[in-house]
Amino acid sequence: MTGEPALRLTVFIGENDTWHRKPLSAEIVHRAHRAGLAGASVFRGVEGYGSSSLIHTSRLLSLGEDLPMAVVIIDTEERVRSFLPELEEIVGDGLVVVDPVEIVHPRRQAR
């Protein structure tokens, strides 16, 4: 199976991060949609820590707030790179990672 080269854009943020009183993850997804990117998914972590070094976990009720989240977008290099300035405007303490991936379209076999 051969694939197509692409980029994966992952934005690591906190569950409580907002942009104009709206969840930051939703803002990123809506901006990606408006920019015509192929798709975006938001994943909620069960445990993690970032630049603050505070561990956030869903296992302890008192610390179950502001869990880590990842917004993942995969598209062509041109589209992903042209979207990066949008993130510079809205992602404060988050982390933005871009890495090369290969998109593989498995052939469906007739049954």
N, C-alpha and C positions, 0 to 999 in steps of 0.2 A: 504494500500500500504506500503510495506516495502522497505527500501532503503539500499544502500551500504555506509559504512563510507568512507569518503574521506577528503582531505584538500583543502581549497581555499587559494590560494596565490594571494594577491593583492599588486601591486607595485604602489605607488602614486608618480608621477613625474611631472615635468613641460613640457609643449609642446615644449619649446626651449632647453630642455636637450638633449645633444648629446653624442655619443661615436664615436670617430674617424671621425668626421664630418657627421655622420649619425644619424638620429633621434634615441634617446635612446629607445623609445617604439618599433621601428622596430627591433633594436638589441635584445631586450628582447624576442620578438616574434620569431625571427629567431633562437636564442639560445634554446628556449623552443622546437621548432620544431626539431632541431638537437638532442636534448636530448630525444626525443621520448615521450614528454608529450602529454596528450590526446588532448589538444587544448588551445588556448590563444585568448583573445579578448581585444581590446584596446577601452576605452571609453574616450571621450573628455568632460570635464566639462564645464559648462557655467559660473561658478563662484566658487571661493574658495580662501583660503590662507593657507600658510604653515608656516614653521619655520621663514620666514622673516617677517611675520605678515602683508605683503602687500596683499591687496585684488585684485585679478585678476578677471575681469569680461568681458563678451562679450557684455555687454550693453553699455559700454562707449568706443568709438573708441580709445581714447588715452591709455586706460588700457587693451584693448582687446588682448594684447600680452601675451605669456607665460601662457596660460590657463592651469588649472589642468588636468591631465590625469591619468587614472587608467588602468593598465594592469592586467587582471584577468586570472588566470590559475587554473583549478580544476583537480586533479588527486589523485592517491593513496598517502598515507602518505609517503611511501618509495620514490616514484618518486619526490614528491614535496621537501622533505627534501634533497634529493641528488642534487637538482637543486639550492638550496640556495647559495652554494659557488660561482656559476656563477654570482649571483647578487651582492655578496660582492665585486667582482672585478669591476663592472660597475656602480652601483647605488651609487652616491655620497650623495647629500642632500636629496634624496628621502626617502620614508618610505616604509618598507616592512612589511606586516601583513600576518600572517598565522592563519586561524581559521578552526575548524572542521565543516564539512557540511555532509549532507546525500544526496546521488544521488538517485533519484527516477525515475524509468522507468515506466511511466504510460502505461498500456496495451491498445493497440488500439482495439477498439470495432468494430466488423463487422457491416456494414450498411445494 
